[in-house]
Amino acid sequence: MQENIMTLSDGRKVGFSVYGDKNGIPLFLFHGTPGSRVWFLEDDRIAQRLGIYLIATDRPGYGLSDKKDNRNLLDYSSDIEELANYLHIDEFSVLGVSGGGAYAASVSYRLPNRVKVCILVSTATPFVDGKPSKMMSKENRLAFFLTDYFPWLLKMANKAQKKLIDKNPEKYKDTLKKGGSHLSQWDNTILLDDDVLENGILHSKEAYRQGGDEIINESRLLARDWGFSLDKIITPIKIWHGEEDTLSPISDVRDMENLLQNVEPHYIKEAGHFLTEKDEVWESILTNMKECHDAQLSQSFFKGNS
């Protein structure tokens, strides 16, 4: 893993890490809410083998990236465009996990001539009338409720979470291991894996590096109108979702699918929210993206020689 910081045109700094094959197919990774640029303990061997260049970013207020006041979902497309230019990348694909799915969709909407494939993994979905789905776990619905009505309680909880991660990571790891009844069996099993937990500590430490305020802010952004119509996205979209996901219910994702004009869904039976932690699922996602990229190249070649 190589960590980097670049300065944007407005003076803000954005942090990012790179993995895989630097000469390969570029794929920007957008973390969940909360989350960070830390995706792997070491370089990703699957991306390396498949010839894929992974660029994982910190969104504003997370990790090494400066906060952006009064930002919205669509604003991040400008940051990604500048970062792509900085890296001399003309065309790229995007992958968003959980809350990061909203950003993958927004970047695809804003940059249709640059984004080749949009991958939504365990994605968040737009709320109806600003309210979370009744199919979502009550714990997750409660968090969104507190975000709107009792943010001070969440600030206290986030402060305690940050303190635990910084001062007693082993205790934090034990907390993660316990999982919970609000998670699927798939997710609770994954949380018993030591490598997943070690990576989770590093990931969370960066997510809370600047405190927990951005987590509350971003939860508000996800609950509000996203600022664009899903049916206006022309980029090919690949959905990967677990049918037993309790944090982002499959029923809402199917509703989202119906709004998209160029979509290929991959629904995984008995799977939960943490899809990218399974090597076989991660490899399937990257392989599918590579095949789509190669098919687009072939079409462009034949058009250019017709």
N, C-alpha and C positions, 0 to 999 in steps of 0.2 A: 504493500500500500504506500502510495506517495501522496503527501498532503501539500496543498498549495493554497495561496491566497492571491486574488487579483483585485485591483481597484477599478470600480465601475466609473462611468462618466460623471456620476453625481457625487463621487468622492467616497461612497460606501465601499466596504470591502466584502468580498464573498469568498467563503472557504469551500474547497472541494478536494476530493480524493480521487485517485485514478487507479484502476485495476485492469487486469486482462492484457490484451494485445494492443499496444499503443499504435500499431499500424493497421489495426482491424476496423471493423464496422463500428462507428461511434454510437453509443447508447447512453443517454443521460438518465440517471436514477434519481427519483424524487422520493424522499423518505416520508414516513407516516407522521401522525400528530399525537405525541411529540416524536422527534427523531433527529437524525444527524447524518453527516456524510460518511460515518463509519458503518460499513456494511459487512466487512469480513475481518477475521483475525489476521489473515495473511492474504496474499494475492489470490484471486479466484481462478482456480485451475480449469474450471469448466469454460469460462470466458476465454482464457488463454488458449485452450485447445480448439475452440470453435472460431477463433480469430475475431473476437469482439472486444472493443475498447469501451470500458465502463467509466463514466464520469459521474461521481456521486456528489451532490451539492448540499450545502447547508442553506436552508431558507433564511430570510431575514430574521434576526433575533435568536437564531439557533447556532450552536457551535462557534465557528470562527466568522460568521457573517453578521455584519452590522444590522441593527434594527432599521426598518423603514416605517416612518410614521404614516398613519392613515392609508396603509396599503390595502389592495384588494387582490383577488385571485389572479386577475388578468395582468397585474403589474409584473409578475414574476417572469413573464415571457420576455420582457425587455432585458432582465438580468441574464437569462439563458442565451438570448441572442448575442449579447455582448461577450459572454463567456465563450460561446461557440466561435465568434470572430477572433477572440484572443487566442484560441487554440487552433485557429486556421481550419475550422470545420465548416464546410458549406451546408451539407445535408446530414441529418442525424435522426435517430429515433428516440423516443422517450418512454420511460416506464415509471409509473407511479404506484406505490403501495399504500393501501388504506387511504388516509387523508391526502397522501401525495397523488392519488388518482385524479383528484379535482384539478391539480396543477398540471398533470400530464394532459388532461383534456383541454385546459385553458391555453396551454402553450401550442397544442395542435390546432386549436381554433385560431389563434393569433398568427401563427407562422405556418400556414398551409404549404407554402412553397419550399420550406426547409425540413419539415418533419415528415419522414417517410413512413413510419409505423408508430402508432400510439398503443402502448400496452397498459392495461388497467388490471392490477392484481389486488384481490381482496379490497376493491375500491370503495371509498365513500360514495354516497349517492346524494343528489339534491333532496333536501327536505321539502315536504309539502306543507305550505303555510308556516314554514319555519319550525315545524315540529318533527322530532325524530320518529321513525317508524315504531309502531307498537310491537313489531316482531323483533326489534333490537333488544338486547339484554337490558334488564331494568337498571343494572349498574351503569351502563353506558348512557341510558336515557337520563339517569339522575345527574351524571356529570354535565350533560348539556343543559339541564334545568338549572344547576348551580351556576353555570357560566353566565346565564342570563339574569338570574335573580339574586344569587349570593356569591358573586365572584370573590369576595373577601375570604370566604371559606376555602375556595379552591386555591387561593394564593397561599393560605396557611398550609394546606395539604401539600402543595408543590414545594414550598420552602422546606417542609419536613422531609419530603422525598429527596430533594437535593442534598440535604444534610446527611441522610442515610447513605446515599450513593457515594458521597465524598468521604465520609468519616468511617463508615462500616460497610464496605462493599460485600463482605461475606454474608452479613445479615440480610442485605438487599437480595443477594442471590438466593438465600433460603426462602425469602418472601416470594420470589418468583417461582421457585420450585413448588410451592404449595398450590399454585394455579388458582382455581376457584370453580364453583358451580356455574358461574356465568360464562365459562369457556367450554368449548367442545372437548370431547375425549382426545381428539387429534391434537389440539393446542396444549392440553394439560400434559400429554405424553412428550411433546416437543420440549416443554419447559423443564423436563428432567435431564435433558442432554447437557453435559458440562460445557461443551464447546459453544452451544447456543447461549448458555448463561454467561460465559466469559465475554462473548461478543456483546451480549445484552448490556453488561455493565459498562463497557467502553462506549457503546452506542448511547446509552442513557446519560452517562457522564457528560458527553458532548451536548446532548439534547438540553440538559439543564445547566450548561456552562454559564449562561447569562441569567439564570433564574427561570421562573415558570410563567412570567407574564405573557410571553409569546404563545404559549400553549393555550391560554385562555382566549387571547385575541384570535388565534387561528380557529379555535372551536366555534367562535362567533361567525367567522367568515364562512365556514363550511355549512353552518345552519341557515345562513341567509341566501338570497338569490346569488347565483354564481356570476352573473353579469354577462352571460352569453347563452345561446340556445344550443343544446346538444345536437339537434338535428341539422345544424349548420356546419358541423365538423365534417370536412371532406376527406381527411386523412384516414386510411384503413385502421380500424381499431380491433385489437385482440383483447378479449376479456378472459381472465383466469380467476375462478372463484370457487371456494369450497361450499358445498351444499349445506354444511353444518356450521357455517360461520355465524356466530351469535353477535358479533360486533358490527357487521355490515350484512344484514339479512339477504339471502339469495332472492327472495321475492322482490325486493326493491331493485336489485341488480337486473333482474329479468325485465322489470318495468323500464329501467334505464336503457337496456338493450333495444327495446321497442322504439325508442326515440332516435336511435343512431342509424345513419343511412348506409354505413359501410362497416359492418361489424361481424366478427367471428368469435362466438362464445366457446369457452372451454370450462364446463362445470364439472367439478371433481366430487364424486360421491364420498360421503363420510369425512371429507376434509373440512378443516376449520379455517381460521384466519391467517395462520402463520405459514402460508404456502411456500414462500421463498426459503424457508429453513430446511426444506426437504430437497436433497440434491437431485432426485429424479424429476421433481416438478420444476425446479430451477433450470435443469438442463432442457426439459421440454419447452419451457418458455423461450429460452435463448435460441434453441434450434429452430423453433417455429419462426422467430423473428428473422433469423439468418435466411431461412428458406424464402420468406416473403421479400426480403431485401434482394436476394439473388434473382427472384422471379421478376421484380421490378427492373433490375438491370438488364435482364434478357429482353423484356418488352421494349425498353428504351433502345437497345441495340438494334432490334429488328425494325423499329419505327425509323431509326436513323439510316437504315440501309434499304428501306423500301422505296 
